Amino acid sequence: MTGMLEGKAALITGAGGGIGRAAALVFAREGARLAVADLAAAAVEETVALVNRAGGQAISFSGDVTAGDTVRAMVDGTVAAYGRIDCAFNNAGIAPYQVAASGHKTADWSEDSFDRMIAVNLKSVWLCMKEEIRHMLAQGGGAVVNTGSIAGLIGLPTSSAYVAAKHGVLGLTKTAALEYAGAKIRVNAVCPGFIKTRMTEDAMRRRGEAIMAQIPQGRMGEPEEIAEMVAWLVSDRASYVTGACYNVDGGWMAV
């Protein structure tokens, strides 16, 4: 039996670890040819090695996804390698502790921290879509998934710029879905809850007990559980799904 992404060419950003790396391995298992990107060159090369060891095919790019020229090179490089770009998972992102804003309430964020958070978690998604959609229009279709968050649906204390960025990602997702539905380009988002990655370690250390009390399933999610949803969303099995934001959160948003 062939995989649900057999023969498709896919680009995944933020693929040096966590959800991005898990997605790379799931996409490869399902037959996709991969381009994986991350700011951390050594980490994304490790992802390539894991994909290849599992029998998949992957190439890597490294660079800052907040820079338009860098993003254009990643997308153009994917097309140069594989002839097209069928799927894209715009997943690169950072958490408040990575911009020196751990535990800061709204008025305590610095301007530099706020700007960097918006650049990485929101602007980069727009830059990626801009380049991916350009190629998808030329080839007659494609599928994009953006990483949102439950923080794109609700407020979370001490995460104001992160929350603002993720709300923005969902707005971009819905708007692009409307704009390009007629061109056979589907655009969706996945909204993870608290997943076991490095990005959540700081929040869990500071307020883990309160977080766990909000999760009906009583546990954190695994990166692979997000990856499985994303793989389905970019596959032809989700052909009538666009403009959707899927919660994968252990029931958090049902409370």
Buried (B, 14 or more C-beta within 10 A) or exposed (E): EEBBBEEBBBBBBBBBBBBBBBBBBBBBBBBBBBBBBBBBBEBBBBBBEBBEEEEBBBBBBBBEBBBBEBBBBBBBBBBEBBEBBBBBBBBBBBBBBBBEBBBBEBEEBEEEBBBBBBBBBBBBBBBBBBBBBBBBBEBEEBBBBBBBBBBBBEEBEBBBBBBBBBBBBBBBBBEBBEEBEEEBBBBBBBBBBBBBBEBBEBBBEEBBEEBBEBBEEEEBBBBBBBBBBBBBBBBEEBEEBBBBBBBBBBEBBEE
